[in-house]
């Protein structure tokens, strides 16, 4: 939950709440499944201003605003929807931008059903207000308006940002707006991190990200791609600080796909989720040279996993031409961690689910290519450390699925290389330890936020961390500059 920023809450407009509870929800259209599997466009179709206004009017302007409390960045949703209801989409977007750098991303990608919409009072007896779609609608209008290029006064201070995902981009924008020269380093060729390389186009069309990145035009931001920061990379954090950067923000995320220690995992045609999604969704020029060969998924694809990433991979496989896509999950649907809407979309597009199954080995051809997955049935035993019932093998239940391609979508870990030998403390999982109020690490001048602090999490929590760290870094740089002035005048 978002914490209060200390500002007084504005009074909610006085409305007839009982009358508003009778207003019908707007039907937000989606592409027909038989049509959308043939393209990479977003599933939800655009809405009109009149439709957006009518849906915003369903908000009953709760004084307690539980939707705002449930939002990790604390968006003042009722106040924004009130402006939208008056027909002013730009003013509504301005309110979202008070607390979020990327409302167009959050509106598309947040699990609203367990955040804002899940706490919407209207949703107690009817369909909740479509907050996510409205947030994306006003943010798109705001992003595409014509504005003059920003003018900033250079401070002479330099900041290195490691990672060009939502946390890193948030910090880069906020610091550059104040005149600090920011260099963003990333292992991928282009900016965006998970927004570009982990989220498929049918959930976030890449032009939305590219248009957001235009906000950095005119700001003192430099991007250095194809560059790893860490003991195995071109530079280390130590080297960045030694070369004149005044502060460093670590936003390298949680990008190491978890592996399976079973026979055949090395076979050709067995992919980790991120390379599969990246190759499937992006033009070759946006990929490292080693990943530019198109993926031929064949006819039968098996996806291992149960979260939203597994749904992304399944639906990507359909669009790449697979005629049989089977998702294998070792628990039941009830224990799945991803969004119900994503599972619904996958089913509509023809994905088949095999619950209570786990892979035993991958079977290969004589030439070393995967040809099948040997599975065993599972049953649920006592709860494990996650609180979910632990899956246990059913003796004698093995069976085989034929597969031309297999994708592992079983979670992500953190690459600890960036923090090796930096004086930055991490826990046993590699999560960077920070002061949650500032994003500061154990080393002076080094801050961190996003998935490399939280573990694989949401875009909105990465944005929240970036905003927290950016505020603290601005204070740190101001103090550093003041000390330098005193030293120079002594």
C-alpha positions in Angstrom: 0.0 0.0 0.0 1.1 3.5 -0.7 2.0 5.6 2.3 0.8 9.2 2.8 3.1 11.9 1.4 2.0 14.3 4.2 -0.2 16.4 1.9 -3.7 17.1 3.0 -6.3 15.1 1.1 -8.5 17.2 -1.2 -12.2 17.3 -0.5 -14.1 15.0 -2.7 -16.9 16.5 -4.9 -20.4 16.1 -3.5 -22.2 13.6 -5.7 -25.3 11.5 -5.5 -23.7 8.2 -4.7 -26.8 6.1 -4.7 -27.7 7.4 -8.2 -24.1 6.7 -9.4 -24.3 3.1 -8.2 -27.1 2.6 -10.6 -25.1 3.7 -13.7 -24.2 0.8 -16.0 -20.6 0.0 -16.7 -19.3 0.9 -20.2 -18.6 -2.1 -22.4 -14.9 -1.8 -23.4 -14.5 -3.8 -26.6 -11.7 -6.2 -27.3 -10.4 -7.7 -30.5 -12.1 -11.0 -31.4 -9.8 -13.9 -30.4 -9.9 -15.3 -34.0 -8.7 -11.9 -35.3 -6.2 -10.9 -32.6 -4.1 -14.2 -32.9 -3.3 -13.0 -36.4 -1.8 -9.7 -35.3 0.3 -8.2 -32.5 -1.9 -5.3 -31.6 -3.2 -4.7 -28.1 -6.2 -6.8 -27.1 -8.3 -3.9 -25.8 -9.7 -1.6 -28.4 -9.5 2.3 -28.1 -12.3 4.0 -26.2 -13.9 7.4 -27.0 -13.9 10.5 -24.7 -17.7 10.1 -24.3 -17.3 6.5 -23.1 -14.4 7.5 -20.8 -16.5 10.3 -19.3 -19.5 7.9 -18.7 -17.3 5.3 -17.0 -15.6 7.9 -14.9 -19.0 9.1 -13.7 -19.5 5.7 -12.1 -16.9 6.7 -9.5 -18.7 7.6 -6.3 -15.9 9.8 -5.0 -15.4 7.9 -1.7 -13.9 10.1 1.0 -11.6 7.3 2.1 -10.6 6.5 -1.5 -9.6 2.8 -0.9 -8.5 2.6 -4.6 -5.9 5.3 -3.9 -4.7 3.5 -0.7 -4.3 0.2 -2.7 -2.2 1.9 -5.4 1.5 1.4 -4.8 2.2 4.9 -6.0 -0.8 6.5 -4.3 -2.5 7.8 -7.4 -5.4 10.1 -6.5 -7.8 8.2 -8.6 -11.1 9.9 -7.6 -9.7 13.4 -8.3 -8.4 12.3 -11.7 -11.7 10.6 -12.6 -13.6 13.8 -11.6 -11.5 15.8 -14.1 -12.1 13.2 -16.7 -15.9 13.2 -16.0 -15.8 17.0 -16.8 -14.2 16.1 -20.1 -10.7 17.2 -19.3 -8.5 14.2 -20.0 -5.3 16.3 -19.8 -6.1 17.6 -16.3 -6.9 14.0 -15.3 -3.5 12.8 -16.6 -1.8 15.7 -14.8 -3.1 14.2 -11.5 -1.8 10.8 -12.3 1.6 12.3 -13.2 1.8 13.8 -9.7 2.5 10.4 -8.4 3.5 8.2 -11.4 5.9 8.7 -14.2 4.3 6.0 -16.4 0.5 5.9 -16.1 0.2 4.7 -19.7 2.2 1.6 -18.7 0.4 1.1 -15.4 -3.0 1.5 -17.0 -2.2 -1.4 -19.3 -0.1 -3.6 -17.1 -1.1 -3.3 -13.5 -3.1 -6.1 -11.9 -5.9 -3.7 -11.2 -8.2 -6.5 -10.0 -6.0 -6.8 -6.8 -5.0 -3.2 -6.6 -7.2 -0.2 -7.3 -10.1 -1.9 -9.0 -10.0 -4.7 -6.4 -10.7 -2.1 -3.7 -13.2 0.0 -5.6 -16.4 0.4 -3.5 -18.5 0.3 -6.6 -17.2 -3.2 -7.2 -18.7 -4.6 -4.0 -22.1 -4.9 -5.7 -21.3 -4.3 -9.4 -18.5 -4.2 -11.8 -15.7 -1.9 -10.5 -14.9 1.3 -12.3 -12.5 0.5 -15.2 -9.7 2.5 -13.6 -6.9 0.9 -15.6 -8.5 1.6 -19.0 -9.3 5.2 -17.9 -5.7 5.8 -16.6 -4.3 4.6 -20.0 -6.8 6.7 -21.9 -5.9 10.0 -20.3 -2.2 9.2 -20.2 -2.2 8.5 -23.9 -3.9 11.9 -24.6 -1.4 13.6 -22.3 1.6 11.9 -23.9 0.6 12.8 -27.5 -0.2 16.5 -26.8 2.2 19.1 -28.3 4.6 20.6 -25.7 7.7 22.7 -26.0 11.1 20.9 -25.4 12.2 21.2 -21.7 14.8 23.8 -20.8 17.0 22.9 -17.9 20.1 24.5 -16.3 23.0 22.1 -16.0 24.3 21.5 -12.5 27.6 20.0 -13.5 26.9 16.8 -11.6 26.7 13.4 -13.2 24.7 10.3 -12.3 25.0 6.7 -13.7 21.8 4.6 -13.9 22.3 0.9 -14.3 19.3 -0.5 -16.1 16.9 1.1 -18.5 13.7 -0.3 -17.2 10.8 1.5 -15.4 12.8 2.2 -12.2 15.9 3.4 -14.0 14.0 5.5 -16.5 12.0 7.1 -13.7 15.2 8.1 -11.9 16.8 9.3 -15.1 13.9 11.6 -16.0 13.5 13.1 -12.5 17.2 13.8 -12.1 17.7 15.1 -15.7 14.7 17.5 -15.3 16.7 19.1 -12.5 19.8 19.5 -14.7 21.9 16.5 -13.6 23.6 14.8 -16.5 22.5 11.1 -16.5 24.0 8.2 -18.3 21.9 5.1 -18.5 23.8 1.8 -19.0 21.9 -1.3 -20.1 22.9 -4.8 -21.4 20.2 -4.6 -24.1 20.6 -2.5 -27.3 17.6 -0.2 -26.6 16.0 1.4 -23.7 12.9 0.0 -21.9 14.1 -3.0 -20.0 11.1 -5.3 -19.2 8.8 -2.9 -21.0 10.6 -3.6 -24.3 12.2 -7.0 -23.8 9.8 -8.8 -21.5 6.2 -7.6 -22.2 4.7 -8.6 -25.6 3.2 -6.2 -28.0 -0.4 -7.4 -27.5 -0.2 -6.0 -24.0 1.9 -3.0 -24.7 2.5 -1.8 -28.2 6.1 -0.6 -28.5 5.1 2.8 -30.0 3.7 3.6 -26.5 7.1 3.1 -25.0 8.9 4.9 -27.8 6.6 7.9 -27.4 7.3 7.9 -23.7 11.0 7.9 -24.3 10.6 11.1 -26.4 10.1 12.8 -23.0 13.9 12.4 -22.5 14.6 14.4 -25.7 16.2 17.7 -24.8 17.1 16.5 -21.3 20.8 15.7 -20.4 20.3 11.9 -20.8 22.7 9.6 -22.6 22.1 6.0 -23.3 24.8 3.4 -23.5 23.4 0.1 -24.7 25.0 -3.4 -25.1 27.0 -2.7 -21.9 27.0 -4.8 -18.7 27.9 -3.2 -15.4 29.5 -5.6 -13.0 32.6 -7.8 -12.5 31.9 -9.6 -15.8 31.0 -6.5 -17.7 32.7 -3.5 -19.3 32.6 -1.4 -16.1 32.0 -1.9 -12.4 30.2 0.4 -10.0 33.5 1.2 -8.5 34.8 2.2 -11.9 31.7 4.4 -12.5 32.3 6.3 -9.2 36.0 6.6 -9.8 35.4 8.0 -13.3 33.5 11.0 -12.0 29.9 10.0 -11.5 28.6 11.6 -8.3 26.0 8.9 -7.7 24.8 5.6 -9.0 21.3 4.1 -9.2 21.1 0.3 -9.5 18.1 -0.8 -11.5 19.3 -4.0 -13.1 16.1 -5.8 -12.3 15.5 -9.5 -11.9 16.3 -10.9 -15.3 17.9 -14.3 -14.7 15.4 -16.9 -15.7 15.1 -19.8 -13.3 16.3 -23.0 -14.8 15.2 -26.7 -14.4 17.9 -29.1 -13.3 16.5 -32.0 -15.4 17.8 -34.0 -18.3 17.6 -32.4 -21.8 17.3 -28.8 -20.7 20.3 -28.0 -23.0 18.5 -29.2 -26.1 18.0 -26.9 -29.1 14.5 -25.5 -29.0 14.3 -25.2 -25.2 14.1 -21.5 -24.4 14.1 -19.2 -21.4 11.1 -16.9 -21.4 12.8 -13.5 -21.9 14.8 -14.6 -25.0 11.7 -16.2 -26.4 9.5 -13.2 -25.9 12.2 -10.8 -27.1 12.9 -12.7 -30.3 9.2 -13.2 -30.9 8.0 -9.6 -30.3 10.9 -7.4 -31.6 12.5 -6.5 -34.8 16.0 -7.9 -35.2 17.7 -4.5 -34.8 16.4 -4.2 -31.3 18.1 -7.5 -30.3 21.7 -8.4 -29.6 23.4 -9.9 -32.6 23.4 -13.4 -31.1 19.6 -13.3 -30.9 18.6 -12.1 -34.3 17.8 -15.4 -35.9 14.0 -15.8 -36.1 12.4 -18.5 -33.9 10.7 -21.4 -35.8 8.4 -22.7 -33.1 7.1 -25.6 -35.2 3.6 -27.0 -34.7 3.6 -28.0 -31.0 4.8 -25.8 -28.2 4.9 -26.6 -24.5 5.2 -23.8 -21.9 6.3 -24.6 -18.3 5.0 -22.2 -15.7 2.0 -20.6 -14.1 2.4 -16.8 -13.9 1.7 -14.0 -16.3 5.0 -14.6 -18.1 3.9 -18.1 -19.0 0.7 -16.7 -20.5 2.7 -14.1 -22.5 4.9 -17.0 -23.9 1.8 -19.1 -24.7 0.1 -16.3 -26.6 3.3 -15.4 -28.4 3.7 -19.0 -29.5 0.2 -18.8 -31.0 1.1 -15.7 -33.0 4.4 -17.3 -34.1 2.3 -20.0 -35.9 2.1 -22.9 -33.4 -1.1 -24.9 -33.8 -0.9 -26.7 -30.5 0.2 -24.8 -27.4 0.0 -26.5 -24.0 0.8 -24.8 -20.7 2.0 -27.1 -18.0 1.6 -26.1 -14.3 2.4 -28.2 -11.3 -0.4 -26.9 -9.1 -4.1 -26.2 -9.9 -5.5 -23.0 -11.4 -6.5 -21.9 -7.9 -2.8 -21.6 -6.9 -1.7 -19.7 -10.0 -0.1 -16.3 -9.3 -1.0 -14.5 -12.5 -4.0 -12.6 -13.6 -7.3 -14.4 -14.3 -7.8 -12.1 -17.4 -4.5 -13.3 -18.9 -5.6 -16.9 -18.5 -9.0 -16.1 -20.1 -7.2 -14.4 -23.0 -4.9 -17.5 -23.4 -7.9 -19.9 -23.4 -9.8 -17.7 -25.9 -6.7 -17.9 -28.2 -6.5 -21.7 -28.1 -4.0 -22.4 -25.3 -4.6 -25.8 -23.6 -3.8 -26.1 -19.8 -2.4 -29.2 -18.1 -2.7 -28.7 -14.4 -1.0 -30.8 -11.7 1.8 -31.8 -14.0 5.6 -31.3 -13.8 8.4 -32.1 -16.3 10.7 -35.0 -15.5 12.9 -34.7 -18.6 13.1 -33.3 -22.1 13.4 -35.7 -24.9 15.6 -35.0 -27.9 16.3 -36.1 -31.4 19.5 -37.6 -32.6 20.5 -34.1 -33.8 20.0 -32.6 -30.4 16.7 -30.9 -30.9 13.8 -31.2 -28.4 11.0 -33.5 -29.5 9.0 -34.0 -26.4 8.5 -33.5 -22.7 8.1 -36.4 -20.2 5.7 -35.3 -17.4 4.4 -36.8 -14.3 1.1 -36.1 -12.6 1.1 -34.3 -9.2 -1.1 -34.1 -6.2 -1.2 -31.3 -3.6 0.3 -32.1 -0.2 0.8 -29.8 2.9 1.6 -26.1 2.4 5.1 -25.0 1.6 6.9 -21.8 2.7 4.7 -19.8 0.2 1.6 -20.9 2.0 0.4 -22.9 -1.0 0.0 -26.6 -0.9 3.2 -28.4 -2.1 2.9 -30.5 -5.2 3.9 -34.1 -4.8 4.5 -36.7 -7.6 1.9 -39.4 -8.2 3.8 -42.7 -8.6 3.5 -44.4 -12.0 1.7 -41.4 -13.6 4.3 -40.4 -16.3 3.2 -39.5 -19.8 4.7 -37.7 -22.8 3.8 -34.6 -24.7 5.3 -34.1 -28.2 7.0 -30.7 -28.5 8.9 -28.8 -31.2 9.6 -26.0 -28.8 9.7 -25.7 -25.0 9.7 -22.5 -23.0 10.7 -22.2 -19.4 8.6 -19.5 -17.6 9.2 -20.5 -14.0 10.2 -17.2 -12.4 13.2 -14.9 -12.3 16.2 -14.4 -10.1 18.6 -11.4 -9.7 21.9 -11.2 -11.4 24.3 -10.4 -8.5 27.2 -9.5 -10.8 26.4 -5.8 -10.7 26.8 -5.6 -7.0 29.8 -7.8 -6.6 32.7 -6.0 -4.8 30.8 -2.8 -4.5 30.2 -2.6 -0.8 26.5 -2.9 -1.5 24.8 -5.4 0.8 22.5 -8.1 -0.5 20.4 -10.8 1.0 20.8 -14.5 0.3 18.6 -14.2 -2.8 20.7 -11.4 -4.2 18.1 -8.7 -3.5 19.9 -5.4 -2.8 19.3 -4.2 0.7 18.2 -0.5 0.9 16.7 2.0 3.2 13.1 1.8 2.0 12.5 5.4 2.7 15.3 6.6 0.4 16.5 3.7 -1.7 20.0 4.2 -0.3 22.3 1.2 -0.1 25.0 0.5 2.4 27.5 2.4 0.2 27.4 6.2 0.1 26.2 7.6 -3.2 24.8 4.3 -4.4 21.0 3.8 -4.5 18.8 1.0 -5.8 15.2 0.2 -6.6 12.9 -2.0 -8.6 13.0 -5.8 -9.1 16.7 -6.0 -7.9 15.4 -4.9 -4.5 11.9 -6.5 -4.5 12.5 -9.6 -6.5 10.5 -10.0 -9.7 7.5 -7.7 -9.1 5.3 -5.2 -10.8 6.1 -2.2 -13.1 4.3 0.1 -10.7 6.4 -1.0 -7.7 9.5 -0.3 -9.8 8.2 3.2 -10.6 7.4 3.8 -6.9 11.0 2.8 -6.0 12.4 5.0 -8.7 10.5 8.1 -7.5 11.5 7.4 -3.9 15.2 7.1 -4.8 15.1 10.1 -7.2 13.9 12.3 -4.4 16.6 11.1 -2.0 19.3 11.4 -4.7 18.4 15.0 -5.4 18.9 15.8 -1.7 22.2 13.8 -1.8 23.5 15.6 -4.9 22.5 19.0 -3.4 24.4 18.3 -0.2 27.4 17.0 -2.2 27.4 20.2 -4.3 27.2 22.4 -1.3 30.2 20.6 0.3 32.2 20.9 -2.9 31.5 24.7 -3.0 32.7 25.1 0.6 35.8 23.1 -0.1 36.5 25.2 -3.2 36.2 28.5 -1.4 38.3 27.4 1.6 
